[in-house]
Amino acid sequence: MTTERTRKVGLSLAGAGVGVIGVAIVFGLTTDSGGPDWVGIITAIAGVVIAFTGLFQAFRGDTPHKA
């Protein structure tokens, strides 16, 4: 992929990660009884991983790697 396209894909991926975090927070990170909602917490953590992956892809150095 070209550099510009890679950057756009990375930023889209970062945006999707932030969206996943937002959905997890909207639906709640705790249960009705006050305990932790592990599905929501794991979903939020997955969103953080997706966002960081997208940011890495968008802003990594453009040096070629030789095998």
The first five atom37 places (N, CA, C, CB, O) and aatype in JSON, in Angstrom:
{
  "aatype": [12, 16, 16, 6, 1, 16, 1, 11, 19, 7, 10, 15, 10, 0, 7, 0, 7, 19, 7, 19, 9, 7, 19, 0, 9, 19, 13, 7, 10, 16, 16, 3, 15, 7, 7, 14, 3, 17, 19, 7, 9, 9, 16, 0, 9, 0, 7, 19, 19, 9, 0, 13, 16, 7, 10, 13, 5, 0, 13, 1, 7, 3, 16, 14, 8, 11, 0],
  "atom_mask": [
    [1, 1, 1, 1, 1],
    [1, 1, 1, 1, 1],
    [1, 1, 1, 1, 1],
    [1, 1, 1, 1, 1],
    [1, 1, 1, 1, 1],
    [1, 1, 1, 1, 1],
    [1, 1, 1, 1, 1],
    [1, 1, 1, 1, 1],
    [1, 1, 1, 1, 1],
    [1, 1, 1, 0, 1],
    [1, 1, 1, 1, 1],
    [1, 1, 1, 1, 1],
    [1, 1, 1, 1, 1],
    [1, 1, 1, 1, 1],
    [1, 1, 1, 0, 1],
    [1, 1, 1, 1, 1],
    [1, 1, 1, 0, 1],
    [1, 1, 1, 1, 1],
    [1, 1, 1, 0, 1],
    [1, 1, 1, 1, 1],
    [1, 1, 1, 1, 1],
    [1, 1, 1, 0, 1],
    [1, 1, 1, 1, 1],
    [1, 1, 1, 1, 1],
    [1, 1, 1, 1, 1],
    [1, 1, 1, 1, 1],
    [1, 1, 1, 1, 1],
    [1, 1, 1, 0, 1],
    [1, 1, 1, 1, 1],
    [1, 1, 1, 1, 1],
    [1, 1, 1, 1, 1],
    [1, 1, 1, 1, 1],
    [1, 1, 1, 1, 1],
    [1, 1, 1, 0, 1],
    [1, 1, 1, 0, 1],
    [1, 1, 1, 1, 1],
    [1, 1, 1, 1, 1],
    [1, 1, 1, 1, 1],
    [1, 1, 1, 1, 1],
    [1, 1, 1, 0, 1],
    [1, 1, 1, 1, 1],
    [1, 1, 1, 1, 1],
    [1, 1, 1, 1, 1],
    [1, 1, 1, 1, 1],
    [1, 1, 1, 1, 1],
    [1, 1, 1, 1, 1],
    [1, 1, 1, 0, 1],
    [1, 1, 1, 1, 1],
    [1, 1, 1, 1, 1],
    [1, 1, 1, 1, 1],
    [1, 1, 1, 1, 1],
    [1, 1, 1, 1, 1],
    [1, 1, 1, 1, 1],
    [1, 1, 1, 0, 1],
    [1, 1, 1, 1, 1],
    [1, 1, 1, 1, 1],
    [1, 1, 1, 1, 1],
    [1, 1, 1, 1, 1],
    [1, 1, 1, 1, 1],
    [1, 1, 1, 1, 1],
    [1, 1, 1, 0, 1],
    [1, 1, 1, 1, 1],
    [1, 1, 1, 1, 1],
    [1, 1, 1, 1, 1],
    [1, 1, 1, 1, 1],
    [1, 1, 1, 1, 1],
    [1, 1, 1, 1, 1]
  ],
  "atom_positions": [
    [[0.85, -1.19, 0.0], [0.0, 0.0, 0.0], [0.88, 1.24, 0.0], [-0.96, 0.0, 1.23], [2.03, 1.21, 0.46]],
    [[0.34, 2.3, -0.51], [1.07, 3.56, -0.49], [1.08, 4.14, 0.91], [0.46, 4.56, -1.49], [0.27, 3.75, 1.76]],
    [[1.97, 5.06, 1.15], [2.09, 5.67, 2.47], [0.82, 6.39, 2.87], [3.26, 6.62, 2.5], [0.37, 6.27, 4.01]],
    [[0.26, 7.14, 1.95], [-0.95, 7.9, 2.27], [-2.13, 6.96, 2.56], [-1.31, 8.86, 1.11], [-2.91, 7.2, 3.47]],
    [[-2.24, 5.91, 1.78], [-3.33, 4.96, 2.0], [-3.14, 4.23, 3.34], [-3.41, 3.94, 0.83], [-4.1, 4.01, 4.07]],
    [[-1.91, 3.85, 3.65], [-1.62, 3.2, 4.93], [-1.98, 4.11, 6.08], [-0.13, 2.79, 5.01], [-2.55, 3.66, 7.08]],
    [[-1.67, 5.38, 5.96], [-2.01, 6.34, 7.0], [-3.52, 6.45, 7.18], [-1.42, 7.71, 6.68], [-4.01, 6.49, 8.31]],
    [[-4.25, 6.5, 6.07], [-5.71, 6.6, 6.16], [-6.32, 5.35, 6.78], [-6.3, 6.83, 4.78], [-7.25, 5.46, 7.58]],
    [[-5.82, 4.19, 6.42], [-6.31, 2.94, 7.0], [-6.01, 2.9, 8.49], [-5.69, 1.72, 6.29], [-6.86, 2.48, 9.28]],
    [[-4.82, 3.34, 8.88], [-4.46, 3.37, 10.29], [-5.34, 4.31, 11.09], [0.0, 0.0, 0.0], [-5.76, 3.98, 12.2]],
    [[-5.62, 5.47, 10.55], [-6.49, 6.42, 11.25], [-7.92, 5.91, 11.34], [-6.46, 7.78, 10.54], [-8.61, 6.15, 12.33]],
    [[-8.36, 5.21, 10.3], [-9.7, 4.61, 10.35], [-9.76, 3.53, 11.43], [-10.07, 4.02, 8.98], [-10.75, 3.41, 12.15]],
    [[-8.71, 2.75, 11.52], [-8.64, 1.71, 12.54], [-8.61, 2.33, 13.94], [-7.4, 0.83, 12.32], [-9.25, 1.82, 14.85]],
    [[-7.88, 3.42, 14.1], [-7.84, 4.11, 15.4], [-9.22, 4.66, 15.74], [-6.79, 5.26, 15.38], [-9.65, 4.58, 16.89]],
    [[-9.91, 5.2, 14.76], [-11.27, 5.69, 15.0], [-12.22, 4.57, 15.39], [0.0, 0.0, 0.0], [-13.07, 4.75, 16.25]],
    [[-12.08, 3.43, 14.75], [-12.91, 2.28, 15.11], [-12.63, 1.83, 16.53], [-12.69, 1.12, 14.13], [-13.56, 1.46, 17.26]],
    [[-11.38, 1.86, 16.93], [-11.02, 1.49, 18.3], [-11.64, 2.43, 19.32], [0.0, 0.0, 0.0], [-12.15, 2.0, 20.35]],
    [[-11.6, 3.71, 19.02], [-12.22, 4.69, 19.92], [-13.73, 4.47, 19.97], [-11.91, 6.14, 19.47], [-14.35, 4.62, 21.02]],
    [[-14.31, 4.11, 18.84], [-15.75, 3.8, 18.82], [-16.09, 2.6, 19.68], [0.0, 0.0, 0.0], [-17.11, 2.6, 20.37]],
    [[-15.25, 1.57, 19.63], [-15.47, 0.39, 20.47], [-15.38, 0.75, 21.95], [-14.44, -0.72, 20.12], [-16.17, 0.27, 22.76]],
    [[-14.43, 1.6, 22.3], [-14.3, 2.05, 23.68], [-15.57, 2.8, 24.09], [-13.05, 2.95, 23.86], [-16.1, 2.6, 25.18]],
    [[-16.04, 3.67, 23.21], [-17.25, 4.44, 23.51], [-18.47, 3.55, 23.72], [0.0, 0.0, 0.0], [-19.26, 3.78, 24.63]],
    [[-18.61, 2.54, 22.87], [-19.73, 1.61, 23.02], [-19.65, 0.87, 24.35], [-19.76, 0.61, 21.86], [-20.66, 0.69, 25.03]],
    [[-18.44, 0.44, 24.72], [-18.26, -0.27, 25.98], [-18.63, 0.62, 27.16], [-16.82, -0.76, 26.13], [-19.23, 0.15, 28.13]],
    [[-18.28, 1.89, 27.09], [-18.59, 2.8, 28.19], [-20.08, 3.13, 28.24], [-17.78, 4.09, 28.06], [-20.67, 3.2, 29.32]],
    [[-20.7, 3.31, 27.06], [-22.13, 3.62, 27.02], [-22.95, 2.48, 27.62], [-22.59, 3.9, 25.58], [-23.89, 2.72, 28.38]],
    [[-22.6, 1.24, 27.28], [-23.34, 0.11, 27.8], [-22.95, -0.23, 29.24], [-23.12, -1.09, 26.92], [-23.6, -1.06, 29.88]],
    [[-21.92, 0.39, 29.73], [-21.57, 0.26, 31.14], [-20.46, -0.72, 31.41], [0.0, 0.0, 0.0], [-20.36, -1.77, 30.77]],
    [[-19.63, -0.37, 32.39], [-18.54, -1.22, 32.8], [-18.84, -1.91, 34.13], [-17.25, -0.42, 32.9], [-18.0, -2.63, 34.68]],
    [[-20.04, -1.67, 34.65], [-20.45, -2.32, 35.89], [-21.83, -2.95, 35.7], [-20.46, -1.31, 37.08], [-22.6, -2.52, 34.84]],
    [[-22.12, -3.95, 36.5], [-23.43, -4.59, 36.44], [-24.42, -3.8, 37.29], [-23.35, -6.07, 36.93], [-24.03, -2.84, 37.97]],
    [[-25.67, -4.18, 37.24], [-26.69, -3.5, 38.04], [-26.42, -3.63, 39.53], [-28.06, -4.05, 37.71], [-26.81, -2.75, 40.31]],
    [[-25.77, -4.72, 39.93], [-25.49, -4.92, 41.35], [-24.22, -4.2, 41.81], [-25.36, -6.4, 41.65], [-23.86, -4.26, 42.98]],
    [[-23.54, -3.52, 40.89], [-22.36, -2.74, 41.26], [-21.05, -3.45, 41.01], [0.0, 0.0, 0.0], [-19.99, -2.85, 41.2]],
    [[-21.08, -4.7, 40.6], [-19.86, -5.45, 40.32], [-19.33, -5.12, 38.94], [0.0, 0.0, 0.0], [-20.01, -4.48, 38.14]],
    [[-18.12, -5.55, 38.66], [-17.56, -5.29, 37.33], [-18.22, -6.13, 36.25], [-16.06, -5.55, 37.33], [-18.5, -7.31, 36.45]],
    [[-18.48, -5.51, 35.12], [-19.01, -6.22, 33.96], [-17.82, -6.59, 33.09], [-20.06, -5.34, 33.17], [-17.29, -5.75, 32.35]],
    [[-17.4, -7.83, 33.17], [-16.16, -8.25, 32.51], [-16.25, -8.2, 31.0], [-15.81, -9.64, 32.94], [-15.24, -7.96, 30.34]],
    [[-17.43, -8.4, 30.45], [-17.57, -8.3, 28.99], [-17.31, -6.86, 28.55], [-18.99, -8.77, 28.53], [-16.61, -6.63, 27.56]],
    [[-17.86, -5.9, 29.27], [-17.63, -4.5, 28.94], [-16.18, -4.09, 29.13], [0.0, 0.0, 0.0], [-15.63, -3.34, 28.33]],
    [[-15.55, -4.59, 30.19], [-14.15, -4.25, 30.46], [-13.25, -4.83, 29.37], [-13.72, -4.77, 31.85], [-12.35, -4.15, 28.87]],
    [[-13.48, -6.09, 29.01], [-12.66, -6.72, 27.97], [-12.89, -6.03, 26.62], [-12.98, -8.23, 27.86], [-11.96, -5.88, 25.84]],
    [[-14.12, -5.62, 26.36], [-14.42, -4.89, 25.12], [-13.68, -3.56, 25.08], [-15.94, -4.67, 24.98], [-13.14, -3.18, 24.05]],
    [[-13.65, -2.85, 26.2], [-12.92, -1.58, 26.26], [-11.42, -1.79, 26.06], [-13.18, -0.87, 27.6], [-10.77, -1.01, 25.36]],
    [[-10.87, -2.83, 26.67], [-9.44, -3.13, 26.49], [-9.15, -3.47, 25.03], [-9.01, -4.31, 27.41], [-8.13, -3.05, 24.49]],
    [[-10.04, -4.22, 24.39], [-9.86, -4.54, 22.97], [-9.9, -3.26, 22.13], [-10.96, -5.52, 22.5], [-9.16, -3.13, 21.16]],
    [[-10.76, -2.33, 22.5], [-10.81, -1.05, 21.79], [-9.51, -0.27, 21.92], [0.0, 0.0, 0.0], [-9.07, 0.37, 20.96]],
    [[-8.9, -0.31, 23.1], [-7.61, 0.36, 23.3], [-6.54, -0.28, 22.41], [-7.17, 0.28, 24.8], [-5.74, 0.42, 21.78]],
    [[-6.54, -1.61, 22.35], [-5.56, -2.3, 21.5], [-5.77, -1.95, 20.03], [-5.67, -3.83, 21.7], [-4.8, -1.71, 19.31]],
    [[-7.01, -1.91, 19.59], [-7.31, -1.56, 18.2], [-6.87, -0.13, 17.91], [-8.83, -1.73, 17.91], [-6.28, 0.14, 16.86]],
    [[-7.16, 0.79, 18.83], [-6.78, 2.19, 18.62], [-5.27, 2.36, 18.55], [-7.35, 3.07, 19.75], [-4.76, 3.07, 17.68]],
    [[-4.54, 1.71, 19.46], [-3.07, 1.81, 19.43], [-2.49, 1.18, 18.17], [-2.47, 1.15, 20.67], [-1.51, 1.68, 17.61]],
    [[-3.08, 0.08, 17.72], [-2.63, -0.55, 16.49], [-2.82, 0.39, 15.3], [-3.38, -1.87, 16.25], [-1.93, 0.51, 14.46]],
    [[-3.97, 1.04, 15.24], [-4.22, 1.99, 14.17], [-3.28, 3.18, 14.21], [0.0, 0.0, 0.0], [-2.8, 3.62, 13.16]],
    [[-3.02, 3.7, 15.39], [-2.09, 4.83, 15.51], [-0.68, 4.42, 15.11], [-2.1, 5.39, 16.94], [0.04, 5.19, 14.47]],
    [[-0.28, 3.22, 15.5], [1.04, 2.73, 15.11], [1.14, 2.62, 13.59], [1.33, 1.36, 15.76], [2.14, 3.03, 12.99]],
    [[0.11, 2.07, 12.98], [0.11, 1.91, 11.53], [0.13, 3.27, 10.84], [-1.11, 1.1, 11.07], [0.79, 3.43, 9.81]],
    [[-0.57, 4.24, 11.39], [-0.66, 5.55, 10.75], [0.63, 6.36, 10.89], [-1.81, 6.32, 11.33], [0.98, 7.11, 9.98]],
    [[1.33, 6.22, 12.0], [2.44, 7.13, 12.27], [3.79, 6.45, 12.41], [2.16, 7.89, 13.49], [4.74, 7.06, 12.92]],
    [[3.92, 5.2, 11.99], [5.22, 4.54, 12.07], [6.15, 5.12, 11.01], [5.09, 3.01, 11.9], [5.7, 5.75, 10.05]],
    [[7.41, 4.89, 11.2], [8.38, 5.39, 10.21], [8.21, 4.69, 8.89], [0.0, 0.0, 0.0], [7.77, 3.54, 8.83]],
    [[8.56, 5.37, 7.83], [8.38, 4.82, 6.49], [9.64, 4.21, 5.93], [7.89, 5.9, 5.56], [9.82, 4.14, 4.72]],
    [[10.54, 3.76, 6.81], [11.76, 3.14, 6.32], [11.48, 1.71, 5.91], [12.87, 3.19, 7.4], [10.75, 1.0, 6.6]],
    [[12.03, 1.28, 4.79], [11.83, -0.11, 4.36], [12.61, -1.07, 5.25], [12.24, -0.29, 2.88], [13.7, -0.75, 5.72]],
    [[12.06, -2.22, 5.48], [12.72, -3.25, 6.29], [13.29, -4.3, 5.35], [11.73, -3.89, 7.33], [12.59, -4.81, 4.47]],
    [[14.55, -4.62, 5.53], [15.19, -5.61, 4.68], [15.21, -6.96, 5.39], [16.64, -5.17, 4.3], [15.45, -7.04, 6.6]],
    [[14.95, -7.98, 4.64], [14.94, -9.34, 5.21], [16.33, -9.9, 5.3], [14.06, -10.27, 4.38], [16.52, -11.03, 5.76]]
  ]
}
